[in-house]
Amino acid sequence: MTTTPELSRDQRDAAMVERYSDGETLDAIGQSFGITRERVRQIIVKVGGTNAEESRMSRMLAREAARKAAHDALLADFGALAREMAKRGVSRPDVVRKLQALYPAIDVDLAEDALRESDIVFDKRQIDDIFSREAVAAGVWYLLGSDLGLAPNPGWAAVNLELSLMSELRAVLEEATATPADVATILGVIAAAQKHVLENPAASITTKRYHQLRDELIKALGLVSRQGSSLWPPTGQTLMKRFGGWNECLDAMGIGTASRGRPKGLVKFTRNDYDDAVRDYYAYATAAKTKATNSGYDSWARAERAGGRERPSIASVRGIYGTWSDAVRSVQE
């Protein structure tokens, strides 16, 4: 804004006060009137205008409003595409990269900020893309063999294990600091477990035992996940996401389902109970203008149970849907 010669002193002073109240800085006002910022401050104090704190608040609110408007505009243009990509498991950084490649004029920083603060649920990592289906299943075979105390069977492995699987596991394990001898032992135990199940169809393993042995293996071998790599065997959540459930995973591999296991947690609660719990929490988080996170759900479910309303635990929810991201996406669709 620039003053004109027709402005009287009172009009000029009133204009300064109005512009300062709108959040404009003393420097900017002074430059347009040809006076120092200190003189502007004195005039505003004399007239009784907005103080410095109020002006800073006005500027902050104006910036926040502009930022929100920019976010809303970007999501209006690209939000539907981003949501569809998220449903397919595309991570937020990769969504931004795709948009940048296809819409070169897009503001990448703005897109990253808008998507980060949106309610679109992105997977943090794509574990399913790191390991092949065979390598994921091999984790179950190895830990089943370990649970049964089977000795490695390298001869059966040489004849029956695919070279592609052996090469993948060798690369993954050596990247995580396993020795060649460790890799050979693991491949031999996988083979021994497969042979054992052919002869003993009732052999099985529970998710609880799987996780216990996985932790023991990682500690015993001193496996370390280097940057950009993921530890094998994969977690039980990864297995359930890939196959649709623990028993479904065992069935697909020809392993007997564990008698102690239960079908994806649907004993105490029905599937509708799970859907209702996630939907109710998502509505609660939305009303509170907070992100719908797994830790947030855990606290909310505890409060619900304390109030006399039974809700599934966060562990059970992940067991049903595979991941927390999938749970949230299921109630957004």
N, C-alpha and C positions, 0 to 999 in steps of 0.2 A: 504494500500500500504506500502511496506517495501523497504528501499533502499538496495543496494548491495555495496560491497567494491569497485567495479569497477567504481562507480560514482565519477567523479571529483567534486571539490567544486562548480564549476560553474553549473555542471549538478544537483548537490544536491540543490543548491539555486533555480535553474529554476524549479525543481520538487516541491519545497515548494510553490513557487509562483503559479504554476499551480493547485496544490491541494487546496490552499487557495482560488483561483479564482473559483474553482468548489464548494466552500461552506464548505469545511472541516474546523474544528476548529483548533485554534492554539495548543491546548492541544494535540489533536489527532496527528497532524503533528509532534510536539515535541517528543511525546512518541515513534513514529516509527523511529525517527532519534537519539534518546537518548539525547536530549537537552531540555531546558526549553521552555515554551510557550513564555516567554519574548525574549529569544534569537531568536526564530522563527520570532517573530514580527519585531525584529531589522533587520534581514536578508531580510525580505520582503520589509521593508521600504527602506533599502539600495538598493535593486535591482530595486525598483520602481514598486512593485506589487500592487495587489488590496487592497484597504483600508478596514477597518473593516465594514463599512456600506455596501459596495458592496458585501462583503463576506456574511454578514447576509442576504442580498437580494437574493444572490445565493442559500443559504440554504433554505430560505423561498420558493423560486420558485421550488426548488427540492422537498421539502416536499409536496407542493401543487400538483406538477405533479404526485408524487407517490400516493397521496390521491385520485386524480381524476382517475388514472389508476385503483386503487383498487375499487373505486365506479363503474367504467365502467365494470370491470370484474364481480362484483357481479350482476349488473343489466343485463349483458349479460346472466348470469346463471339463475337468478330468476325474472327479470323484468317482463316477460310475465305473470308468475304466479301471481305476486303481482298485476299487472294491472287487471287481471281477477277477483281476489278476491276483489279489490277495486270496480269494477263494481257491485259486489254482496253486497256492503255495509259493507265490513269488514274494520275495522279501522286499521291504520298503526301499532299500538302496537300488535293487534291481528294477523296481517299478519306476523310480526316478530316471534310471539310465535308459529304460525303454522309452519313456516319454521324451527324454532329451533327444534320442535318436530319431524319433518320429515327428516331433514338434520342436524343431531347432530354436524357435523363438522363446521357448518356455524359460522362465527364471528358475534355475535349478535350486538355488538356495531357498527361494520361496516355496517351491514344490516340496522340498524336504521338510521344511518347517510346518507347512500346512498338513501334510500327510502324517507327520509325527503327532500333531495335536488333534487329528481327527479321530473319529471312533472306529476307523477301519482297523481290523486286527491282522497284523502281519506276523508270519512266523519269524522268529529270530534267526534260526538256522535251518537249513534244509538237510537234515541228517539222512533222509531217505535217498537223496541224490548222491550222498557220499559213498554209501555201501550198496553193492548190488543185492538183489533179493537173496541170491545164493549165499553171499557173505553174511547177511543178516541171519539167515537160518543156520549157518555154520556156527554162529555163536551159541545157539541152543544145543547143537550137537556136541560142541566141545564141553560145555558146562554140564550137560547130562552125563557125558563120559567121565568127567571129573567127579561128579556126585556119586557115580557107581564105582569109582576107583578102578577104572579100566586102564590097562597098560596100552601104550601106543601100538598101533598096528600099521607100520609103514608099508608092508607088502599089500595089504588090502587098499591102502590109500593110493599106492602107485597104480593099481588096476582100476579103481572105481572113482576117485576124485578127479574132477575136471581140471585141466591145466589152468584154465582161466581163473578158477576159484583159488587154486594154489598160488598163482602169481599175484592175485589181488590181496590175499591175506598176507603173503610174504612182504609185499610193498607196504601195507598198512602197519604191520607189526614192527618191521624194521624202522619205519619212520617214527614209531613210538618207542624206539630204543631196545626192542627185543633182539636177542642174539639169533643167529641161524639155527643153533641147537634148540632154542626155545620154539622157533617156528616149526621145526621138524617134529618136535614133541606134540605141539598143538595139532598139527595136521594128522599125526598118527592117532591121537585121541579122538578126533572127529571121525576118522574112519572106523575106529574101534566101536564108537557109539552107534554108528549106522549099522554096522554088522550085528551088534548086540540086539538092536531093536528088531532086526529081521528075524532073529531067533527068539526074542522075548517081546512080543507086541505090547505087553502091558506096562513096559518100562516107561516112566514119565518123570516130570519135574515140575514143581510149582513156581510161580512167579517170585514168591518170597525166597525160595532156595536159589533161584537163578540170580537174584540180585545179591544175595549173600556171597555166593561163589564168585560172581563177577568182581565184587569189591576185593575179595581175597586174592583173585588172580592179578588184578592191577597192582596191588601192594606187593605181592610175592615176586612178580617179575620186574617191579620198579618201572612200570610203563608210565611214560610221560607224554601228554598231549602237546605236541609242538604247535606253534602258531599255524592256523589254517588246517590242522588235522583233527580227527576225532578218534576217541578211544574205541577199540574193538575188544570184546564183544559190545554191541550196542546196548542201550538201556532197554528195560522191559517196555517202556512207553513207546520206544521206536518200533519194537517188534509188534506191539498191539496196533499201532497206527498202520504199519505196513500190511498186516494180515487181518485187521478188523477185530482182534481180541486175542487173549492168550490161548484159549482152547482152540480157536480157529487157526492160530499159528501151529499148534501141535498137530491138529488134524491135517493141515496142508503138508506137513512134513512126514506124516504117517506115524506119528508118535501118539501113544495112548494119552487121553486127557487125564490130568491129575485128579484122583478121587477127592483130594482135599480142596481142589480148586472150585471156584464158583463162576457161573457164566457172567463175566464182565460186571460183577457187583450187583446184579439184579436180584438180590435176595431180600434185603430189608426194604428196598425202594423199587418202585416200578420205573419204567423208562419215562413215563409221564411225570413222575416225581422229580427225576433228574432234569427234564426239560423245564419244569416249572421253577425249580430252584435256580437254575442258571438264568432263566428269563426274569425272575423276580429280582435277583441280584443285579442284573444288567439294568433294569428299570431304576433300581435304587441308586446305582452308580451314576446313571445318566441324570437323574433328578438332583444329585449332589454335585454334578458337574465335575466328576472325577473319572479317571480311567478305570475300566473294568478289568482288574488284575487278579491273578490267582491268589496273591496274598490278601487282597481286599476281600475276595470271596471267602477265604478262610476265616477272617475276622468276622465278616457278616454272618456266616453260617454258625459260628460259635455263639454270637449274640442271639441269633434266632433260636438255637437250641436252649440257651439259658432262659429265653422267654417262653419256653414250652413248645416250640415248633420244631419238629425234627427236620433236619436238612442233611443231605449227603456230605461227607467230608470232601475236601479238595482232592485227596488221593483217589477216592472213588469216582469223582467226576472225571478226572484224567483217565481213569481206567475205562470209563464208558465211552468217552469221545476220542481218546487217543492223546490229545493235547488240550491245554487250556484254550489255545487259539481256536481250535476246531469247535470247542464248546461254545465260545462266544459267537463265532460265525454262524452256528446252527440256529441261534435265536435272533440273528440279524436278518436271516434270509426270509 
